[in-house]
Amino acid sequence: MDKYIFSIVLIYLIFGFCLFLFQRKIVFNTTGIPKKPSEYGLNNVREINISTIDSVSLLSWYVKPKNNKPTLVYYHGNSFDIGERAYRIDRYIKNDWGILLLSWRGFSGNKGKPSENNLYKDAEASLKWIEENTTTKKSNIVIYGESLGTGVAIEMATRYKFKSIVLEAPFTSITDIAKKRYKIYPTKYLVLDKFDNISKINKITVPILIISGKKDEIVPHVHSVRLYEKANVPKESVFIDEAMHNNLYDFHIDKKVIQFNS
């Protein structure tokens, strides 16, 4: 019996240690290099390289807005390269919006190691690039966070005032996600990159649009509900009955984003 208990405890500790050691591999599912924008049909999008404060070069895509339309600064989720977002940004470009699609360090062939603080550095660099290379003001920037990117979008919106912030499939915190998946571990003390959105969202004073699928299999829909309830007005929500985590654009959420910012 003692050997049985010892084995269970040993397995528990080993598995827990592995989860702790490799947690950033789980949170940041880094990717390879995307194709050129033109290969996705984005003929007016140009590749740029954005340098961070710690000298990491970030491959990103940019297109200038037309007719004083907003610029969407897109912070992507934890999987796939930026080429996988081509069909999304194309919808905004066709409506004359500007786009800055940023790829994180470690993603899309970029060097560097992603972490919560490092992604904040990447986001700051994207805003600095716009300030130094365009005439777009923060008051005409829409910050768009997708899944993991919502953690960065919320942090940036606590630092600056934008036209609005859009959160697609957001989460309350990485700790809450981990707590649900790994119930037998004290995840509160083990998570390195917390992205504590629920404690920050009421610090945002610009309009917020929260979009979520009620059948989201990655981030439970209740996270979006909790964030929406705590967010300040003005705010709107788009909660889609049949949508999951990765198919929200099948339900034409871009139209709501554009309408929200008209």
N, C-alpha and C positions, 0 to 999 in steps of 0.2 A: 504493500500500500504506500509506504514511504517513497519507494522508487517511482511509483506512478505519479504521486504528487510532485516529486522532484522533476520528473519529465515534463509535466504540464507547465510548471513554473519556468523551466528552462526554455521551452518552446515559446512561451509568452514573452519572455525577456529577449530572446533572439529575434523573434518577429518584430517586436516593438523597437528594438535597436535598428533593425534594417529599415523599418518605416521612417524612423528619425533620420537615419543616415542618408536615405535616398528620397526624402520628401520633396526636394526641389526638382528631381527628375519627374515626379508625379505632377507637381503644380505647374512646372514650366516644361511642356512637351516640345522641346526645341526641334527646328525643322531645317530643311535644305533650302537651296536657292530657287527663287521663282523664275519663270520665263520673263522675257521682256514684255512691257505693257502692251505693245502692238500685237503680240501673239495672243492676247486675250481680247483683241478688238479695241483696245484703248489707244487710239492713234494720237490723241492730243495730250496724253499723260507723259510726263518726263521723269526719268529716274534722277534722284538727287541723293547726296550723301550728307547726313547731318552729323556733326561732331558734338559729342557730349563733353561735359565739364571734365571728365576723366579720360578724354581722348579716345573714346570708342566711336567708330564710324558706323552709322546706321543707314542702310539702304532704305530709301523711302520713295514714294510716288507723289508727284504734285501736279495739279492742274489749276490754273488761275480762274477765279470766278468771273462771270460776265454780268453786266447790268446791275452791279452792286448787290448781287446775291451773296448769301453767307458762304463762308468756307467751313467745311466739315473736317474737323481734325479727328481722325479715326484711330482709336486704340483697340487693337484686336485681342482676341482670346488666346488661350494657352495651347492651341494646336494649329497646324497648317501654316504655310507661308503666305505672304501678302497677296500672291497671285490668286489664292482661293477666295479673296474678297473682291476680285475684279468685277464680278457680276453685280455685286452690291453697289460699289461706288459708281458704276456706270449709270445707274438710275439717277443719281444726283447730278452727275455731269451733264446728262441729257436735259436736266432742268436748269442748266447754267450755273450750278453751284461750283464753288472751288472745292478741292479735295487735298488734304495732306494725309496720306495713308502711311503711318509710321510702322516700321518693323522693329521689334525689340532686339536688344543685344541677345545673341545666342539663337535668334530666329532668322530665317531667310538668308542664311549664310553669313550673318554678322558675327563678329568675334565678341568675346566678353561673356560673363556669366550673369544670368538674370536672377534678381532677388527683388523684394519689395522696394527697398531703397534705390536699387539700380534702375528699376523701371520708372521711378519718380524722376531720376536724373535724365532718363531718355525722354520723358514727356516734357520736362523743362526745356530740354534742347530743341524739341520740336516747336515750342512756342517762341523760343528765342530766334529760331530760324525764320519763322514767319515775320517777326518784328524787324529783323535785319534785312530781309530779302523781298518783302512785299509791302504794300500800303494797307493791308488788312489790319484793322484794329480788333482788339479783343471783344469789343462790343458787337462785332459782326462774325464772331467765331462760334460755331456749334461744336461742343465737345461731345464726341460719341464714344461710348464705352461698350464693348462687346464682351460679355462673360467676364473673364479675368480682367479685361480692360476696364470694366466698370470700377474696379478698385482704384485704378490710376485716374480715371475721369473724375471720380468723387474727390480724390485728394487734390487734383488741380483746381477743382471748383471751390474748394475751401481756401485756396490761395489767391484766386483771381476772379474777376467778374466777367462772364462771357454772355453771349446772346442767350444761350440756353445750354442745358446738359441733357443728353439722351442716354438712357441706360437700357441696354438689351440683355435680358436674362441675367440680372444682377444677383448678387449673393449678399447676405448680411455680414459674413466674415468667413475667412478660410477656416478659422477655428470651429465655427458652427458646422461647416461642411465636413470637417474631419471628425467632429464629435458624432455625427450621424453615421459615418462610414466605419469608424473604429471605436465603437462604444465602450470597449473594455479597457481603453487606454486613457490616461489623463491628458487629453490632447491640448487642453488649455495651456499646459506648461511645456509642451513639446513642439508646437507649431512655431516655425521661425518667421514666416511671412504671413502676418495676420490679416492685412487688408481689412481693417475693422470698419466696414462701411456703415454699419448700423449706428456706430457712435459718432460718425462724422456728418451724416446726411442732413441733419437739422442745422448744420452750420452753413449750408448752401442757401444763398439768397436769390439766385437767378431761377428762371422757370425750369422745371424738371419734367421730363417725359420718361415714364417707366414702361417698358414693353416686356411681356413675358408670355410663354405658352403654359397653359394649365396642365399640360401633359409632359412638361419638361422632365426628362429622365436623368439629367445631370445635376442641375440646381433646382431643388423643389420650388414650385411656384410660390409657396408660402413666404419665401425670402423676399420676393418682389412685393407681396402684400404688406409685409412688415416694414419694408423700406418706404413704401408709398405712404403708409399711415404716419410715419415719423417725419416725412419730408415737409418742408414749409410750402405754403402756397406762394405763387401760382404753380400748380402741378396738374398733370394729367396722366392717366394710365391707359394702356392698351393690353388687355388680358384676353388672349385668344383661346377658346375652348379646346380646339383640336391640335394646336401647335405644340411642338416639342422644342428641344434646345437649339437644334441646328437648322430648322426649316422655317423660321419666322418670315424670311423673305418670300416664301411661297404664298404668304398671306398679304403681300404688298405693304409691309410696314413702312417702306420708304415714303409712301403717300402720306401717311400720318405724320412722319417726321417733317416733311416739307410743309404740310398744312399747319403743324404746330409752330413753325418758325416763320409763317407768312405775316 
